[in-house]
Amino acid sequence: MPSKRKFHEKDLEHMIALLNTQVRPKLTIIDGIYALEHGPNTLGIAHRMNLIIAGKDNLLCDIVGSTVLGIEPSSVEHLKEFAFLTNRSLDINSIHMRGENIKDVSKKLEWEYDPEEIFRRAKIGGISFQFPGKHFCSGCVCRIESIAVAFCKDNEGMDFDNIEICAGREVKPKKDSKKLFLVGNCSIMANKELKDAFRLKGCPPKGAEMLMTLVKETSDKGRVRKILLGRFVKYIGHTLGIYNEDFPIYPRYEPPEFDQRHF
């Protein structure tokens, strides 16, 4: 974990490229049985691809994998950086491939996502969450998304008064935000001058503390008691193995590409 944090603190794309100059696998396998549009987050949508990509060269495999997703390899910063460091080409036409024709199996899948979409889908207004930038590591990503799912499930259809959640060291809050939550040490360090912000310390912060603070500072006392009681009951159910938190507003696996017979 410490080295993972350092990768994000410095320059993730550059560090991934450097790592691959030191680690040279003899076989690379990409599991492309399905691919996720918008990535492996709450808003990701699975598409069945039924592909396995394999080769002795990890760069060539990533060039093929990127092309299959409809993403130009030269637009992927760590691939471009690695190709530069090793004086190699990113041209898909220079690769000798066997098996399927890449034109027949490729599918354009969008990678970028809007972090505020999670609130819009739950019909929640008055909350903003800017894209955190490239120094935003997966520790805070996963924690914020899990808390956002719980918060949205408890507050579906609600309107709030200019709340803003900030994460990562690149984001500067909007001037009209009335309540500001700085999530994680990076965001707190980058906004030291903001005296009235709620600071959720940690790398990453504790999930329970994040959820409690959000609920308490955005709702009246009666609603806070109702939400926290419901959360406590769900926690007991989860501990006993009789309840599993989900968020059906965001269907990841949809028929006909996926159905119960596949699992």
Order of alpha helices (4+ residues) and beta strands (2+ residues): alpha-alpha-beta-beta-alpha-alpha-alpha-alpha-beta-alpha-beta-beta-alpha-beta-alpha-alpha
